[in-house]
Amino acid sequence: MGEQTKILLHIAEENWAKTKQHEDQRATITGLIVVIASAIQGGLTQTGFTKNALPLTITLIVLGLFGILAGAKLYERAKLHSDRANRLRKRVDELHPTLHMQTLLDSSDEEHRLRYGILATKVRLHIVWLTLDGMIVLLGIIYSIIALVR
């Protein structure tokens, strides 16, 4: 393997590590948000849905909005690094065409699409995670409306 290939692979590995780091951060933040939202809901069962509960319900809304923003930003950063790594891998494939890396990856991707259908082609993972945070926002809004109406 040539020096140029080693350098490309090293930089690609760095970018994959950064991609994983951003995904790990997203998972950690989402986990914390779910725990805090659960604690807030526990607090709401103690206080009841009165105007006194508004600080808790508004906190739920802010928490969910933060989760959406953090999740979107971390997805953007992960996508940047994975796109970089993919470009570097394509360059390695150009330097070593006998490896047929792109052909192998394309056939694997097609097999995956056939096996998982709509799950592989239409359901985006980052949207699933953002939806969770969106549901926390919606819950906070609903709870706030209930507290204001009572």
C-alpha atoms as one frame of an Amber mdcrd trajectory, in Angstrom:
protein
   0.000   0.000   0.000   1.395   3.371  -1.016   2.075   6.310   1.261  -0.710
   8.328  -0.384  -3.227   5.579   0.346  -2.115   5.338   3.982  -2.578   9.070
   4.421  -6.038   8.981   2.838  -7.100   6.051   5.008  -5.779   7.737   8.154
  -7.698  10.939   7.439 -10.827   8.891   6.618 -10.487   7.034   9.941 -10.212
  10.364  11.777 -13.415  11.539  10.123 -15.247   8.303  10.981 -14.119   8.737
  14.601 -15.521  12.278  14.609 -18.772  11.005  13.082 -19.061   8.440  15.869
 -18.255  11.095  18.481 -21.083  13.320  17.238 -23.511  10.393  17.243 -22.444
   9.448  20.775 -22.974  13.049  21.891 -26.439  13.059  20.307 -27.347   9.844
  22.109 -26.085  11.212  25.425 -27.938  14.506  25.071 -31.142  12.750  24.024
 -30.866  10.366  26.977 -30.403  13.252  29.386 -33.345  15.123  27.895 -35.603
  12.087  28.271 -34.522  11.632  31.909 -35.085  15.321  32.701 -38.440  15.342
  30.881 -39.490  12.275  32.881 -38.490  13.998  36.128 -40.479  17.076  35.124
 -43.509  14.902  34.443 -43.058  13.382  37.875 -43.014  16.897  39.310 -46.179
  17.725  37.396 -47.994  14.803  38.999 -47.057  16.263  42.377 -48.024  19.884
  41.628 -51.033  19.165  39.431 -51.960  21.095  36.316 -52.429  24.542  37.813
 -50.800  27.840  36.912 -48.083  26.929  39.420 -47.060  24.159  37.013 -46.255
  26.604  34.184 -42.526  26.842  35.012 -42.316  23.066  34.645 -44.334  22.944
  31.425 -42.331  25.792  29.894 -39.139  23.995  30.911 -40.384  20.961  28.981
 -40.884  23.134  25.896 -37.419  24.717  26.198 -35.859  21.312  26.840 -37.459
  19.833  23.732 -36.457  22.820  21.598 -32.885  22.506  22.834 -32.976  18.799
  21.942 -34.161  19.595  18.426 -31.438  22.206  17.938 -28.665  20.066  19.443
 -29.776  16.973  17.511 -29.930  18.870  14.214 -26.496  20.430  14.770 -24.880
  17.159  15.776 -26.438  15.458  12.730 -25.012  18.220  10.529 -21.529  17.722
  11.996 -21.738  13.923  11.739 -22.878  14.244   8.120 -19.959  16.553   7.330
 -17.420  14.053   8.651 -19.074  10.995   7.099 -19.236  12.769   3.715 -15.544
  13.611   4.021 -14.687  10.011   4.901 -16.742   8.704   1.971 -14.958  11.052
  -0.415 -11.591   9.895   0.870 -12.656   6.244   0.511 -13.707   6.934  -3.092
 -10.265   8.375  -3.742  -8.653   5.210  -2.361 -10.927   3.226  -4.690  -9.680
   5.335  -7.619  -6.079   4.643  -6.624  -6.759   0.902  -6.274  -9.456   0.031
  -8.842  -8.762  -3.710  -8.596 -10.205  -3.694  -5.063 -13.674  -2.875  -6.484
 -14.646  -1.178  -3.198 -17.366   0.979  -4.777 -18.890  -2.015  -6.556 -18.943
  -4.019  -3.323 -20.452  -1.127  -1.369 -23.076  -0.456  -4.055 -24.175  -4.096
  -4.174 -24.298  -4.230  -0.367 -26.388  -1.034  -0.285 -28.799  -2.422  -2.881
 -29.185  -5.685  -0.959 -29.863  -3.659   2.198 -32.498  -1.522   0.415 -34.223
  -4.636  -0.894 -34.218  -6.285   2.541 -35.455  -3.277   4.530 -37.488  -1.383
   1.916 -39.103   1.798   3.170 -37.163   1.647   6.440 -33.900   1.928   4.495
 -35.056   4.449   1.922 -37.598   6.784   3.543 -37.184   6.713   7.333 -34.260
   8.946   8.271 -32.744   8.168  11.666 -32.065  11.784  12.590 -35.750  12.580
  11.954 -36.741   9.811  14.379 -34.540  11.378  17.065 -35.776  14.904  16.321
 -39.358  13.634  16.524 -38.732  12.443  20.075 -37.637  15.955  21.061 -40.575
  17.398  19.140 -42.951  15.224  21.160 -41.438  16.657  24.351 -42.134  20.168
  23.024 -45.698  19.147  22.137 -46.208  17.622  25.574 -44.997  20.854  27.182
 -47.403  22.887  25.049 -50.341  20.616  25.869 -49.524  20.668  29.574 -49.205
  24.473  29.474 -52.604  24.831  27.822 -54.169  22.518  30.400 -52.552  24.490
  33.246 -53.786  27.789  31.795 -57.340  26.555  31.240 -57.740  25.214  34.768
